[in-house]
Amino acid sequence: MPQKFAIYSTTSAASLTPGELDPAPTELITFDQDPTLGGEYDPEAGQAARGSVIATAGGAVFQEMTTRITDQRIVFSDTDALAAATVTALRSAYETGGTWRFTDGYNAWTVRFLRPDGLKLRRNLLWSYHGVARWSYQITLVPITLDI
């Protein structure tokens, strides 16, 4: 079953199916399991808008600012869902920094990893004792633009 969730390089156009692009992205990370199957996924985890209420003598001043996509966050996680090769690719992408594309199969964004703590990985030691490397993760992305 093809996986919908993918992080890939911005050298390719935005796509809901980056594995089918021609030419293929220079970097393509597909998740071993979509977090919607057993993990958590929130594409609108941040704030929708900013503003404040300032109390005054006998009233209040409301200050509202326009909605900005960069105020939002895309957060997803799963337990024991990644193999070692996928973890290596994610670490490399996180350490590289810069902008990436992300798709959940329904939308595609240009994103950056949140700094710090945009990528949290935990190895399951019980699986490791049996010779299998399985990782749990939490990823937080900052959307720059909604492309699709």
Secondary structure, DSSP 8 states (H G I E B T S, - for coil): -----EEE-TTS---S-GGG-SS--SSEEE-SS-HHHHSEEETT-S-S--EEEEEETTEEEEEE----GGG--EEEEEEEEE-HHHHHHHHHHHHH-S-EEEE-SS-EEEEEE-TTTSEEEEE-HHHHHTT---EEEEEEEEEEEE--
